[in-house]
Amino acid sequence: MSAHAVCTAIRDDIVSGTFPPGSRLIEELLARRYGVSRVPVREALRTLASEGFVTTRRHAGACVAEPTEREAADLLDVRALLEPLGAARAAQRRTEAHLKVLRGLVRLGQERARTGRASELRPLGEWFDETLAQASGSPSLAALLTQLRRKIAWVYAAEPPVRPLESWQACGALVDAVARGDAERARNLAVARAGRSPGTFRQWRPADANRMPGPKQSVNTAGARS
């Protein structure tokens, strides 16, 4: 069992609220929960601490971080810088495979928006953002954007767009700019997208420091539960 798979599982449980902010992350109980030894758990906690999901406290060990409203606002400021950069890079480095996926997602998103299938739009949007980041041709930038989106999903309660069809039409315009290699227009359109509200800041309730959910099934090396 890889530390990467354990890290993914713990991160998912933090983002979903299974482990609320401030709650203790006890290595022995985590190892039991995911069906692994303490070694990959310890490595996973170090990785999550470097990502800002976990903090280490004297005499308390590892705990889920407790983001403040200012820290949440900082995430949006960083997004406003990185997403336009990624879009501009994508206009310069995208492949035909990237364009095929992006255009397909735009078609699906617009069709789902027209038919009122709102529950399907969020995963499509996440897939779109992930593909656009990969099209930047920069693994480091794509990794930063992925981590940033995870943290925004954690600290903000997502709200559906008021005009979902218009949102996907904006995605289509962005893909058109990327396809033409128009980095400046792609950047400007991404600036507008980055200015959209991700939702409302979550008002965290005090965590029960001793609460730890029961065991889960083991996770595989790809991070999926078996």
C-alpha beads as a LAMMPS data file, in Angstrom:
LAMMPS data file: protein, C-alpha beads

226 atoms
225 bonds

1 atom types
1 bond types

-500.0 500.0 xlo xhi
-500.0 500.0 ylo yhi
-500.0 500.0 zlo zhi

Masses

1 110.0

Atoms # bond

1 1 1 0.000 0.000 0.000
2 1 1 1.578 3.259 -1.108
3 1 1 1.773 6.417 0.956
4 1 1 0.310 8.258 -2.053
5 1 1 -2.875 6.167 -1.887
6 1 1 -3.165 6.734 1.860
7 1 1 -2.556 10.459 1.383
8 1 1 -5.333 10.628 -1.208
9 1 1 -7.740 8.791 1.093
10 1 1 -7.016 11.018 4.095
11 1 1 -7.222 14.169 1.974
12 1 1 -10.572 13.066 0.555
13 1 1 -11.880 12.481 4.072
14 1 1 -10.680 15.930 5.147
15 1 1 -12.271 17.670 2.157
16 1 1 -15.541 15.774 2.634
17 1 1 -15.677 16.783 6.300
18 1 1 -15.274 13.268 7.658
19 1 1 -12.318 14.681 9.577
20 1 1 -13.409 18.220 10.550
21 1 1 -10.937 21.081 11.092
22 1 1 -9.169 20.797 14.429
23 1 1 -9.740 17.070 14.814
24 1 1 -6.787 14.900 15.785
25 1 1 -5.270 12.519 13.254
26 1 1 -3.876 9.618 15.259
27 1 1 -1.500 7.430 13.270
28 1 1 -2.581 4.172 14.869
29 1 1 -6.284 4.827 14.272
30 1 1 -5.687 6.018 10.709
31 1 1 -3.649 2.888 9.971
32 1 1 -6.510 0.761 11.268
33 1 1 -9.095 2.778 9.324
34 1 1 -7.329 2.356 5.968
35 1 1 -5.925 -1.114 6.582
36 1 1 -2.262 -0.141 6.365
37 1 1 0.784 0.147 8.613
38 1 1 1.737 3.372 10.368
39 1 1 4.659 4.019 7.987
40 1 1 2.608 5.157 4.946
41 1 1 0.271 7.040 7.288
42 1 1 3.182 8.990 8.747
43 1 1 4.478 9.846 5.270
44 1 1 0.990 10.836 4.117
45 1 1 0.563 13.189 7.071
46 1 1 3.861 14.890 6.228
47 1 1 2.676 15.430 2.654
48 1 1 -0.676 16.791 3.809
49 1 1 1.094 19.129 6.220
50 1 1 3.163 20.516 3.326
51 1 1 -0.093 21.066 1.387
52 1 1 -1.720 22.909 4.286
53 1 1 -4.395 20.341 5.106
54 1 1 -2.717 19.212 8.338
55 1 1 -0.891 20.981 11.142
56 1 1 1.341 19.554 13.849
57 1 1 0.848 20.718 17.409
58 1 1 3.077 20.167 20.402
59 1 1 1.666 17.482 22.696
60 1 1 -1.268 16.969 20.316
61 1 1 0.400 15.498 17.231
62 1 1 -1.195 15.927 13.827
63 1 1 -4.522 17.724 13.490
64 1 1 -6.658 18.832 10.580
65 1 1 -5.845 22.464 9.797
66 1 1 -8.375 25.177 10.653
67 1 1 -8.396 27.668 7.751
68 1 1 -9.371 31.220 8.596
69 1 1 -11.513 33.453 6.410
70 1 1 -8.391 35.448 5.472
71 1 1 -6.585 32.276 4.416
72 1 1 -9.627 31.280 2.356
73 1 1 -9.567 34.669 0.602
74 1 1 -5.858 34.198 -0.112
75 1 1 -6.682 30.997 -2.010
76 1 1 -8.879 33.008 -4.378
77 1 1 -6.118 35.575 -4.891
78 1 1 -3.701 32.799 -5.816
79 1 1 -6.280 31.267 -8.156
80 1 1 -6.682 34.639 -9.874
81 1 1 -2.960 34.561 -10.665
82 1 1 -2.442 30.907 -11.585
83 1 1 -5.531 30.077 -13.662
84 1 1 -4.919 32.865 -16.223
85 1 1 -1.270 31.801 -16.443
86 1 1 -2.336 28.215 -17.064
87 1 1 -4.792 29.275 -19.774
88 1 1 -2.185 31.390 -21.554
89 1 1 0.307 28.516 -21.438
90 1 1 -2.367 26.151 -22.757
91 1 1 -2.876 28.420 -25.786
92 1 1 0.825 28.011 -26.543
93 1 1 1.344 24.343 -25.680
94 1 1 -1.948 22.461 -26.013
95 1 1 -2.145 19.313 -28.090
96 1 1 -4.937 18.141 -30.357
97 1 1 -5.793 15.535 -27.726
98 1 1 -6.307 18.276 -25.137
99 1 1 -8.528 20.226 -27.517
100 1 1 -10.627 17.166 -28.306
101 1 1 -11.319 16.553 -24.614
102 1 1 -11.989 20.227 -23.853
103 1 1 -14.421 20.605 -26.760
104 1 1 -16.197 17.413 -25.761
105 1 1 -16.593 18.646 -22.201
106 1 1 -17.971 21.980 -23.392
107 1 1 -20.554 20.178 -25.547
108 1 1 -21.571 17.976 -22.619
109 1 1 -21.688 20.907 -20.217
110 1 1 -23.869 22.991 -22.494
111 1 1 -26.198 20.093 -23.172
112 1 1 -26.533 19.271 -19.445
113 1 1 -27.137 22.948 -18.663
114 1 1 -29.869 23.214 -21.318
115 1 1 -31.653 20.117 -20.038
116 1 1 -31.424 21.122 -16.377
117 1 1 -29.144 18.258 -15.288
118 1 1 -27.362 20.469 -12.767
119 1 1 -26.015 17.627 -10.648
120 1 1 -23.755 16.557 -13.523
121 1 1 -22.211 19.971 -14.123
122 1 1 -19.787 20.125 -11.207
123 1 1 -17.792 16.969 -12.092
124 1 1 -17.713 18.096 -15.719
125 1 1 -16.372 21.476 -14.610
126 1 1 -13.682 19.815 -12.514
127 1 1 -12.683 17.662 -15.478
128 1 1 -12.557 20.746 -17.693
129 1 1 -10.302 22.624 -15.265
130 1 1 -8.037 19.600 -14.848
131 1 1 -7.653 19.147 -18.602
132 1 1 -7.003 22.845 -19.165
133 1 1 -4.284 22.754 -16.508
134 1 1 -2.684 19.714 -18.144
135 1 1 -2.792 21.513 -21.498
136 1 1 -0.457 24.141 -20.038
137 1 1 2.381 21.676 -20.598
138 1 1 3.703 22.400 -17.093
139 1 1 3.347 19.494 -14.630
140 1 1 4.345 21.787 -11.757
141 1 1 1.688 24.362 -12.607
142 1 1 -0.939 21.667 -13.153
143 1 1 -0.112 20.149 -9.749
144 1 1 -0.387 23.543 -8.047
145 1 1 -3.758 24.201 -9.666
146 1 1 -5.035 20.765 -8.641
147 1 1 -3.963 21.326 -5.035
148 1 1 -5.504 24.797 -5.085
149 1 1 -8.852 23.494 -6.343
150 1 1 -8.895 20.850 -3.610
151 1 1 -8.362 23.438 -0.908
152 1 1 -10.998 25.767 -2.346
153 1 1 -13.466 22.850 -2.422
154 1 1 -12.598 22.230 1.216
155 1 1 -13.019 25.736 2.618
156 1 1 -15.923 26.918 0.443
157 1 1 -19.404 25.431 0.254
158 1 1 -19.980 25.303 -3.493
159 1 1 -22.987 27.050 -4.972
160 1 1 -24.317 26.259 -8.474
161 1 1 -23.887 29.061 -11.016
162 1 1 -26.956 31.259 -11.472
163 1 1 -26.694 30.933 -15.266
164 1 1 -25.015 27.567 -15.941
165 1 1 -25.427 27.757 -19.712
166 1 1 -23.623 31.102 -19.814
167 1 1 -20.845 29.612 -17.690
168 1 1 -20.325 26.813 -20.207
169 1 1 -20.507 29.225 -23.118
170 1 1 -17.645 31.109 -21.453
171 1 1 -15.759 27.815 -21.274
172 1 1 -16.382 27.373 -24.998
173 1 1 -14.986 30.822 -25.759
174 1 1 -11.903 29.989 -23.705
175 1 1 -11.355 26.754 -25.622
176 1 1 -11.703 28.649 -28.913
177 1 1 -8.965 31.059 -27.798
178 1 1 -6.735 28.162 -26.739
179 1 1 -7.325 26.430 -30.085
180 1 1 -6.324 29.595 -31.993
181 1 1 -3.186 29.996 -29.909
182 1 1 -4.414 33.394 -28.688
183 1 1 -2.676 33.469 -25.316
184 1 1 -3.766 37.013 -24.445
185 1 1 -7.454 36.343 -25.016
186 1 1 -7.206 33.022 -23.204
187 1 1 -5.636 34.816 -20.250
188 1 1 -8.342 37.504 -20.185
189 1 1 -11.152 34.963 -20.361
190 1 1 -9.535 32.958 -17.579
191 1 1 -9.322 36.114 -15.455
192 1 1 -13.091 36.486 -15.783
193 1 1 -13.636 32.821 -14.849
194 1 1 -11.292 33.096 -11.870
195 1 1 -13.355 36.020 -10.600
196 1 1 -16.410 33.823 -10.163
197 1 1 -17.433 33.033 -6.605
198 1 1 -16.615 29.470 -5.491
199 1 1 -19.381 29.614 -2.873
200 1 1 -19.579 30.699 0.745
201 1 1 -16.849 30.305 3.346
202 1 1 -17.587 27.360 5.581
203 1 1 -18.192 28.315 9.187
204 1 1 -16.395 25.480 10.908
205 1 1 -17.965 24.012 13.995
206 1 1 -15.663 23.094 16.902
207 1 1 -14.271 19.648 16.215
208 1 1 -14.352 16.757 18.612
209 1 1 -10.624 16.202 18.990
210 1 1 -11.127 12.604 20.053
211 1 1 -13.538 11.628 17.285
212 1 1 -12.192 9.212 14.713
213 1 1 -14.472 7.442 12.230
214 1 1 -14.369 3.680 12.163
215 1 1 -12.295 1.468 9.866
216 1 1 -12.714 1.647 6.134
217 1 1 -11.868 -0.861 3.482
218 1 1 -8.289 -0.823 2.259
219 1 1 -7.334 1.627 -0.463
220 1 1 -5.452 0.491 -3.536
221 1 1 -2.298 2.047 -4.945
222 1 1 -4.344 4.336 -7.207
223 1 1 -6.196 5.769 -4.236
224 1 1 -9.498 4.015 -4.901
225 1 1 -11.292 2.090 -2.152
226 1 1 -11.545 -1.606 -2.813

Bonds

1 1 1 2
2 1 2 3
3 1 3 4
4 1 4 5
5 1 5 6
6 1 6 7
7 1 7 8
8 1 8 9
9 1 9 10
10 1 10 11
11 1 11 12
12 1 12 13
13 1 13 14
14 1 14 15
15 1 15 16
16 1 16 17
17 1 17 18
18 1 18 19
19 1 19 20
20 1 20 21
21 1 21 22
22 1 22 23
23 1 23 24
24 1 24 25
25 1 25 26
26 1 26 27
27 1 27 28
28 1 28 29
29 1 29 30
30 1 30 31
31 1 31 32
32 1 32 33
33 1 33 34
34 1 34 35
35 1 35 36
36 1 36 37
37 1 37 38
38 1 38 39
39 1 39 40
40 1 40 41
41 1 41 42
42 1 42 43
43 1 43 44
44 1 44 45
45 1 45 46
46 1 46 47
47 1 47 48
48 1 48 49
49 1 49 50
50 1 50 51
51 1 51 52
52 1 52 53
53 1 53 54
54 1 54 55
55 1 55 56
56 1 56 57
57 1 57 58
58 1 58 59
59 1 59 60
60 1 60 61
61 1 61 62
62 1 62 63
63 1 63 64
64 1 64 65
65 1 65 66
66 1 66 67
67 1 67 68
68 1 68 69
69 1 69 70
70 1 70 71
71 1 71 72
72 1 72 73
73 1 73 74
74 1 74 75
75 1 75 76
76 1 76 77
77 1 77 78
78 1 78 79
79 1 79 80
80 1 80 81
81 1 81 82
82 1 82 83
83 1 83 84
84 1 84 85
85 1 85 86
86 1 86 87
87 1 87 88
88 1 88 89
89 1 89 90
90 1 90 91
91 1 91 92
92 1 92 93
93 1 93 94
94 1 94 95
95 1 95 96
96 1 96 97
97 1 97 98
98 1 98 99
99 1 99 100
100 1 100 101
101 1 101 102
102 1 102 103
103 1 103 104
104 1 104 105
105 1 105 106
106 1 106 107
107 1 107 108
108 1 108 109
109 1 109 110
110 1 110 111
111 1 111 112
112 1 112 113
113 1 113 114
114 1 114 115
115 1 115 116
116 1 116 117
117 1 117 118
118 1 118 119
119 1 119 120
120 1 120 121
121 1 121 122
122 1 122 123
123 1 123 124
124 1 124 125
125 1 125 126
126 1 126 127
127 1 127 128
128 1 128 129
129 1 129 130
130 1 130 131
131 1 131 132
132 1 132 133
133 1 133 134
134 1 134 135
135 1 135 136
136 1 136 137
137 1 137 138
138 1 138 139
139 1 139 140
140 1 140 141
141 1 141 142
142 1 142 143
143 1 143 144
144 1 144 145
145 1 145 146
146 1 146 147
147 1 147 148
148 1 148 149
149 1 149 150
150 1 150 151
151 1 151 152
152 1 152 153
153 1 153 154
154 1 154 155
155 1 155 156
156 1 156 157
157 1 157 158
158 1 158 159
159 1 159 160
160 1 160 161
161 1 161 162
162 1 162 163
163 1 163 164
164 1 164 165
165 1 165 166
166 1 166 167
167 1 167 168
168 1 168 169
169 1 169 170
170 1 170 171
171 1 171 172
172 1 172 173
173 1 173 174
174 1 174 175
175 1 175 176
176 1 176 177
177 1 177 178
178 1 178 179
179 1 179 180
180 1 180 181
181 1 181 182
182 1 182 183
183 1 183 184
184 1 184 185
185 1 185 186
186 1 186 187
187 1 187 188
188 1 188 189
189 1 189 190
190 1 190 191
191 1 191 192
192 1 192 193
193 1 193 194
194 1 194 195
195 1 195 196
196 1 196 197
197 1 197 198
198 1 198 199
199 1 199 200
200 1 200 201
201 1 201 202
202 1 202 203
203 1 203 204
204 1 204 205
205 1 205 206
206 1 206 207
207 1 207 208
208 1 208 209
209 1 209 210
210 1 210 211
211 1 211 212
212 1 212 213
213 1 213 214
214 1 214 215
215 1 215 216
216 1 216 217
217 1 217 218
218 1 218 219
219 1 219 220
220 1 220 221
221 1 221 222
222 1 222 223
223 1 223 224
224 1 224 225
225 1 225 226
